[in-house]
Amino acid sequence: MTTYQTKAQTFAFERGGEAYRAGKSLTDNPYPREADYFDFWEQGYLQECETNPEKSVTPVS
């Protein structure tokens, strides 16, 4: 079964992946936790993380 996503949801998902590739942290999610798009951004980030683990962000001490 295919789940329909709006353009805005797809955009948030893609921005999450782009953030990961740009070296941003998971906490850099621009959407507030209560926003509809927060989870889409996070899912995009995490999917990109699983796909490209070599680009993992190193925590700053």
Residue pairs with C-beta under 8 A, 6 or more apart in sequence:
5 13
5 40
8 37
9 36
9 37
9 40
10 40
12 31
12 37
12 40
12 41
12 44
13 40
13 41
13 43
13 44
14 44
15 30
15 41
15 44
16 29
16 40
16 41
16 42
16 43
16 44
16 45
16 46
16 47
16 48
17 44
17 45
17 47
17 48
18 44
19 28
19 29
19 41
19 44
19 45
20 44
20 45
20 48
20 49
20 52
20 55
20 57
21 48
21 52
21 55
23 55
23 57
24 57
25 57
26 42
26 45
26 46
26 57
29 38
29 41
29 42
29 45
30 41
31 37
31 38
31 41
32 38
48 55
49 55
49 56
